[in-house]
Amino acid sequence: MNEKISVIVPCYNEEEALPYFYEEIVKTAKHMDVFKFEFLFVDDGSKDDTLKLLTDLSEKDIRVKYVSFSRNFGKEAAIYAGLQNSSGDYCVLMDADLQDPPALLPEMMEAIRDEGYDRLQPGE
């Protein structure tokens, strides 16, 4: 069975960045076919069309999930909600503005799995 990576993306007014981020993360996931993926977006009370974009993406891609806050609670709350709602064996936090390029994900996973970096398992 393939292990799953949950990519958690806090979002606040990200309607312009989301299409680019989604395109990049899908491209990266395609090259990492030994893993299953979940793309978990947390809309932190955006005032633009972020939520509409997320609902549209979730309708066309079963890997896309989202949590929507009624108002802005802050990035830390969005991260916490993402971690609480993720189902992956691994969780990675990424910003929608591509500050954290999805193309680095294979290198990060190699470091975690093959180079002895510590990680916590659920329940530890």
N, C-alpha and C positions, 0 to 999 in steps of 0.2 A: 504494500500500500504506500502511495506517495505521501510524504509529509507535506503539510500545508503551511504557507506563509501568509500571515495576515498583515497587509499593508494598511496602516492606520494613518489617515490624513485629516487633521483638524482643518476646518474651512471657515473662514469669515470673509464674506464678500469676495469670493474667488471665481466669479462667473467668467472672467477673462482668462484666467490661468488654467481652469479645470480641463478644457478640451486638450490643451497641450500636455498637461500632466497625464491625463488618461491615455493619450496616444503613446507617450513614452513608457508608462508602466506596462501597458499591454505589449509593446514591443519587447521590453525586457522579459516579461513573463513568458513570452513565446520562446525565447532562447533558453529559458530555465525549465524545460518541460519535465524534468525529474521531480518537480514540485507542483502541488496544487496551489492555487492562489485565491485569496479573498481580498477584495479592495473595500476597506471599511472607511467611509467618509463620515465625519462628524460635523454637521452644519451648526455652527455656534451662533445661531440667531442672525444670520446674514440678512441684509436689507436689499440685496440685489437678487438676481435670478439663480443664485447658487443652488438652492433647493430644487428648483425646476430642472436644472441640468442633472442633478443627482437622481431625481426620479426618472428622468428620461434614460440615463445611463443604466439604471437598475432594471428597467424594462427590456433593454436590449442585451444586457450582459449579466448572466446569473451570478457572476463573481462579485458584482457590485452590490454592496449593502450600504445603508446609511442610517444615521441617527440624527434627528433634528431637534435642536433646542428651541424652546419658545422665545428665548431672548438670549443676548450675549452673556455667557457666564465666564468666558476667558479660555485661553488655550489650555491651561492645566486641566480644567474641567472637561474639555473636549478630549484631551489625551486619556484621562481617566475613563471616560465613557467608552472610548475606543477599546481600551484594554479590557474593560468589563464585558464588552460585547463581541470580542474577537473569538474565533474558534481555531486559530492556527496553532501549529506546533512551535512556530516562531512568530514573533511580532516585530515589525519594524515601523518606526515613526518617520513620516516624510511630510515636508511642506509642499503644498500644491503649487507654489511659485517656482518649483524646480531648483530651489536652493540646494536641495539634496537630490542630485541626479539619479533617477532610477537605474541608469546604466551602471552605477556602482554596486548595485545589489548583488550581482554574482560574486564580486570580490568580497563583499561583506559576509556572505554566506560561506564562502570558502574559508575565511578566517575563523568563523564560528565553528564550523564542522571539522575542519582539517588541521587547523593550526593551534588547537588547544586553548582557545579563548574560553573563559568561563561563561556559563549561562545558567539560568535558573529554570528548573523544570516546574510545571504546575505542582503545587503542594509542598514545595521545598521551603 
